[in-house]
Amino acid sequence: MPDRFSLKGPVVLALLMLLGVAIACTASLADDPSPAADGDTPTAEMPATSDWVSVAAGVDYRAFAVTTASSPDFEMHVVRIDPEQVQFRVHYLPGDGNSFFAWQAALGQEVLVFVNASFFTEDNNAIGLVVADGVTYGISLAGYGGMFQVEQSGTVRVRSLVQEPYRGEFYAQAVQAFPVLVERPGIAAATGPGFDDPARRTLVAEDGQGNILLMTTGLLGHITFNELQDWLLGSGLELDVAVALDGGKSTAMYVTHPNEPVEIPAFSDLPIILAVYPR
């Protein structure tokens, strides 16, 4: 597998854009919802769901039915990953980007799962720190946000940068994003401006057993951060920490599956991908 991917996919999702999804795929630091603003959160219920399905060694998939007050019902797609049985890699094209299907073709049949990762600017440069195969890009978020990291030893963690600020450590792989929704040890993080705005979402989390969970709200699922935080804490997933990755038009997920792959395409090109491979 090449270390750098350069495929440029055609605009294959123009029809989906007509659905009127108006959430921007890029973000600036002005979008940071880090200033705390306590308040009531709407309820997000979790009705009966599908069962966990083993899609590969150490990788399980499940779809949860979600009901919220702000938007129609949708499925939350959740992948639970044992980091001892897989490899995580970050793929980054600074100043460039691929469509969902171009990434899928570039990563090949070996990839088990991938999701969109960090926020990025209009010129496709990451907001925050990115480490792809040991090469570091950008500047760390400070005072807000969270981080997915693979240490040089192979240890995989998700952390709040408020609880554990970045101190210049070296990593094999890493992405940063915001906001943190659940902080260790499984408590609600501070809420702030923008938490009542529904949008498509992508998340990375870690549970009490050290599993990494990747989640998206699907093709058209929308949820506010307040509702999402409420759902995460009541989901039974026993999360220790959860961080929102880029959302809106950037939300994307691919999952290999015994029947047919789960494909949730982004509505825009993506410069940063978090991918999972067999060990």
C-alpha positions as CSV (number, residue, x, y, z in Angstrom):
1,M,0.0,0.0,0.0
2,P,1.5,3.4,-0.9
3,D,2.2,5.8,1.9
4,R,0.5,8.7,0.0
5,F,-2.7,8.5,-1.9
6,S,-3.3,10.7,-4.9
7,L,-6.4,9.4,-6.6
8,K,-8.8,12.2,-7.5
9,G,-12.4,10.9,-7.7
10,P,-15.0,12.6,-10.0
11,V,-17.9,14.4,-8.5
12,V,-20.1,11.4,-7.9
13,L,-22.4,12.7,-5.2
14,A,-23.9,15.7,-7.0
15,L,-27.4,14.2,-6.7
16,L,-27.0,13.9,-2.9
17,M,-26.2,17.5,-2.6
18,L,-29.7,18.3,-3.9
19,L,-31.0,16.8,-0.7
20,G,-30.4,20.2,0.9
21,V,-27.8,19.2,3.6
22,A,-26.5,22.6,4.4
23,I,-23.9,21.8,7.1
24,A,-20.4,22.9,6.1
25,C,-17.7,20.3,5.8
26,T,-15.0,22.6,6.9
27,A,-14.6,24.4,10.2
28,S,-12.6,27.3,11.7
29,L,-11.6,27.9,15.2
30,A,-14.5,30.2,15.4
31,D,-16.8,27.1,15.4
32,D,-15.2,25.9,18.6
33,P,-17.9,25.2,21.1
34,S,-15.5,24.9,24.0
35,P,-16.7,27.8,26.2
36,A,-18.9,26.1,28.8
37,A,-22.6,27.0,28.9
38,D,-24.5,24.6,31.2
39,G,-28.2,24.0,30.4
40,D,-30.8,21.3,30.0
41,T,-30.3,18.8,27.2
42,P,-33.0,17.2,25.1
43,T,-33.6,13.5,25.5
44,A,-32.3,11.1,22.8
45,E,-33.9,7.7,23.3
46,M,-32.4,4.3,22.3
47,P,-35.1,1.9,21.1
48,A,-34.5,-1.8,20.3
49,T,-31.5,-2.2,17.9
50,S,-29.8,-4.8,15.8
51,D,-27.4,-7.2,17.4
52,W,-23.6,-6.9,17.2
53,V,-22.2,-8.6,14.1
54,S,-18.5,-9.7,13.8
55,V,-17.3,-8.3,10.5
56,A,-13.6,-9.2,11.0
57,A,-11.2,-10.3,13.8
58,G,-11.6,-7.7,16.6
59,V,-14.2,-5.7,14.7
60,D,-17.9,-5.7,15.5
61,Y,-20.7,-3.6,13.8
62,R,-24.1,-2.6,15.1
63,A,-26.8,-0.1,14.1
64,F,-28.8,1.6,16.8
65,A,-32.2,3.2,16.2
66,V,-32.2,6.7,17.6
67,T,-35.1,9.0,18.3
68,T,-34.5,12.7,19.0
69,A,-36.7,15.8,19.5
70,S,-35.0,17.8,16.8
71,S,-35.1,15.6,13.7
72,P,-36.5,12.4,12.2
73,D,-35.5,9.0,13.5
74,F,-32.3,7.6,12.2
75,E,-29.7,4.8,12.7
76,M,-26.4,5.4,14.6
77,H,-23.8,3.2,12.9
78,V,-21.3,2.0,15.5
79,V,-18.1,0.0,15.0
80,R,-16.5,-1.5,18.1
81,I,-12.8,-2.3,17.6
82,D,-10.3,-4.3,19.7
83,P,-7.0,-2.4,19.1
84,E,-5.0,-5.5,20.0
85,Q,-6.3,-7.2,16.8
86,V,-6.1,-4.5,14.2
87,Q,-3.9,-1.7,12.9
88,F,-5.0,2.0,12.8
89,R,-3.6,4.3,10.2
90,V,-4.2,8.0,9.4
91,H,-4.1,9.0,5.8
92,Y,-3.7,12.7,5.0
93,L,-3.4,14.7,1.8
94,P,-2.4,18.2,2.8
95,G,-4.0,20.8,0.6
96,D,-5.8,18.1,-1.4
97,G,-8.7,15.6,-1.0
98,N,-10.4,12.6,-2.4
99,S,-14.1,11.7,-2.7
100,F,-15.4,8.9,-0.5
101,F,-15.3,6.4,-3.4
102,A,-11.8,7.5,-4.5
103,W,-10.6,6.8,-0.9
104,Q,-12.3,3.5,-1.0
105,A,-10.6,2.5,-4.2
106,A,-7.2,3.8,-3.0
107,L,-7.3,2.0,0.3
108,G,-8.2,-1.3,-1.4
109,Q,-9.8,-4.5,-0.2
110,E,-7.5,-4.8,2.8
111,V,-9.2,-1.9,4.7
112,L,-11.8,-3.0,7.2
113,V,-13.2,0.3,8.3
114,F,-12.6,4.0,7.6
115,V,-14.2,7.3,8.6
116,N,-13.6,10.9,8.0
117,A,-11.4,12.5,10.7
118,S,-10.2,16.0,11.6
119,F,-11.8,19.3,10.7
120,F,-10.1,21.1,7.8
121,T,-9.9,24.5,6.2
122,E,-11.3,25.4,2.8
123,D,-7.9,24.7,1.2
124,N,-7.9,21.2,2.7
125,N,-5.5,21.7,5.5
126,A,-6.2,20.1,8.9
127,I,-7.3,22.1,11.9
128,G,-5.2,20.8,14.8
129,L,-2.5,18.2,14.9
130,V,-2.4,15.2,12.5
131,V,0.2,12.4,12.6
132,A,0.2,10.0,9.6
133,D,2.6,7.1,9.7
134,G,4.9,9.1,12.0
135,V,4.9,12.3,10.0
136,T,3.5,15.3,12.0
137,Y,1.5,18.1,10.5
138,G,-0.1,21.2,11.9
139,I,-0.3,22.6,15.4
140,S,-2.1,21.1,18.3
141,L,-5.5,22.4,19.6
142,A,-5.0,24.1,22.9
143,G,-7.5,24.3,25.7
144,Y,-10.3,22.4,23.9
145,G,-11.0,19.4,21.8
146,G,-9.8,15.8,21.9
147,M,-7.4,13.4,20.3
148,F,-7.2,9.9,18.9
149,Q,-3.6,8.6,19.2
150,V,-1.5,5.6,18.5
151,E,1.7,5.6,20.5
152,Q,5.0,4.4,19.3
153,S,4.5,1.3,21.5
154,G,1.3,0.6,19.7
155,T,-1.0,1.6,22.6
156,V,-4.2,3.2,21.2
157,R,-6.1,5.9,23.2
158,V,-8.7,8.6,23.0
159,R,-8.2,11.6,25.2
160,S,-9.6,15.0,26.1
161,L,-7.1,17.7,25.5
162,V,-8.7,19.7,28.3
163,Q,-8.0,16.9,30.8
164,E,-4.7,16.0,29.2
165,P,-3.1,18.8,27.1
166,Y,-0.8,17.8,24.3
167,R,2.9,18.2,25.5
168,G,4.7,17.6,22.2
169,E,4.7,13.8,22.5
170,F,5.6,11.8,19.4
171,Y,3.0,9.4,18.0
172,A,2.8,6.9,15.2
173,Q,-0.8,8.1,14.2
174,A,-3.0,10.9,15.6
175,V,-5.9,13.1,14.8
176,Q,-7.5,15.9,16.7
177,A,-11.0,17.4,16.6
178,F,-13.8,18.9,18.8
179,P,-15.8,19.0,20.9
180,V,-15.3,16.4,23.6
181,L,-18.7,15.1,24.6
182,V,-17.7,12.5,27.2
183,E,-14.7,12.9,29.5
184,R,-13.0,10.3,31.6
185,P,-14.3,8.6,33.6
186,G,-17.5,8.5,31.5
187,I,-18.9,11.9,32.6
188,A,-20.6,14.7,30.6
189,A,-18.1,17.3,29.2
190,A,-19.0,21.0,29.3
191,T,-21.4,22.1,26.6
192,G,-21.3,25.4,24.7
193,P,-22.4,27.5,21.7
194,G,-23.6,25.4,18.7
195,F,-24.7,22.4,20.9
196,D,-28.3,22.9,19.9
197,D,-27.7,22.8,16.1
198,P,-28.6,19.5,14.4
199,A,-26.1,18.0,11.9
200,R,-24.7,14.8,10.6
201,R,-22.0,13.5,13.1
202,T,-18.9,11.4,13.2
203,L,-17.3,10.3,16.5
204,V,-14.4,8.4,18.0
205,A,-14.7,7.0,21.5
206,E,-13.1,4.6,23.9
207,D,-15.0,2.3,26.3
208,G,-14.1,1.0,29.7
209,Q,-12.6,-2.2,28.2
210,G,-10.2,-0.2,26.0
211,N,-12.1,-0.8,22.8
212,I,-12.2,2.0,20.2
213,L,-15.6,2.9,18.8
214,L,-16.2,4.7,15.5
215,M,-19.7,6.1,15.0
216,T,-21.7,8.1,12.4
217,T,-25.3,9.2,12.1
218,G,-25.6,7.8,8.6
219,L,-26.4,9.3,5.3
220,L,-29.2,11.7,6.5
221,G,-29.3,11.3,10.3
222,H,-29.1,14.7,12.2
223,I,-28.6,15.2,15.9
224,T,-27.6,18.1,18.1
225,F,-24.5,17.8,20.3
226,N,-26.7,18.1,23.4
227,E,-28.8,15.2,22.2
228,L,-25.8,13.2,21.1
229,Q,-24.1,13.7,24.5
230,D,-27.3,12.5,26.2
231,W,-27.5,9.5,23.9
232,L,-23.9,8.5,24.4
233,L,-24.2,8.6,28.2
234,G,-27.4,6.5,28.1
235,S,-26.5,4.1,25.3
236,G,-25.1,1.3,27.4
237,L,-21.8,1.4,25.5
238,E,-20.0,2.2,28.7
239,L,-17.9,5.0,27.2
240,D,-15.0,6.5,29.1
241,V,-14.4,9.3,26.6
242,A,-15.9,10.4,23.3
243,V,-14.8,13.1,20.8
244,A,-16.7,14.4,17.8
245,L,-14.8,14.3,14.5
246,D,-15.7,16.5,11.5
247,G,-19.4,16.2,10.7
248,G,-21.9,17.8,8.3
249,K,-21.1,17.1,4.7
250,S,-17.8,15.4,5.7
251,T,-19.5,12.6,7.7
252,A,-18.4,9.3,6.1
253,M,-18.0,5.6,7.0
254,Y,-17.1,2.4,5.3
255,V,-17.4,-1.0,7.1
256,T,-16.6,-4.4,5.6
257,H,-19.5,-6.8,6.2
258,P,-20.3,-10.5,5.6
259,N,-23.4,-9.6,3.6
260,E,-22.5,-6.3,1.9
261,P,-20.3,-3.3,3.0
262,V,-21.7,-0.4,4.9
263,E,-21.1,2.6,2.8
264,I,-22.0,6.1,4.1
265,P,-20.4,8.6,1.6
266,A,-19.4,12.1,2.4
267,F,-21.0,14.9,0.4
268,S,-17.6,16.5,-0.2
269,D,-14.0,15.6,-0.8
270,L,-12.0,14.6,2.3
271,P,-8.3,15.2,3.0
272,I,-8.1,13.2,6.2
273,I,-9.1,9.6,6.9
274,L,-8.8,7.3,9.9
275,A,-8.6,3.7,8.7
276,V,-8.5,0.3,10.3
277,Y,-6.6,-2.7,8.8
278,P,-6.0,-6.4,9.9
279,R,-3.0,-6.8,12.1
